[in-house]
Amino acid sequence: MNAPIRYKGYEVAPSAQRLPNGLYAANLTIGPLAATPAPSQTVATSGTQASQPETLRSALVSFDALDYFFDERHALAYACRWARMWIDEQRRCA
């Protein structure tokens, strides 16, 4: 898996999973940049403390097997390109 990249306020984590048939599945996880704060940060809600990473983790979106490729680099490139299109569409509709 490659290191996550940042795009328009989102953190994009593309990955390529090698399958038994030799192909690579293009996978993707997208979340807001704030989804990775320091573990010691907490948010107080209604007199109780909830862990901020747990609260923001629900904002993560994962896509598995967007498409299949013979080359790992092609799968990663496709996942990155797909993420940019998805983010641009979310921002356009907001």
ABEGO torsion letter per residue (X at the ends): XBBBBBBGGBBBBBBBBBBAAGBBBBBBBBBBAAABBBAABBBBBGGBBBBAAAAAAAABBBBBGABBBABAAAAAAAAAAAAAAAAAAAAAAX
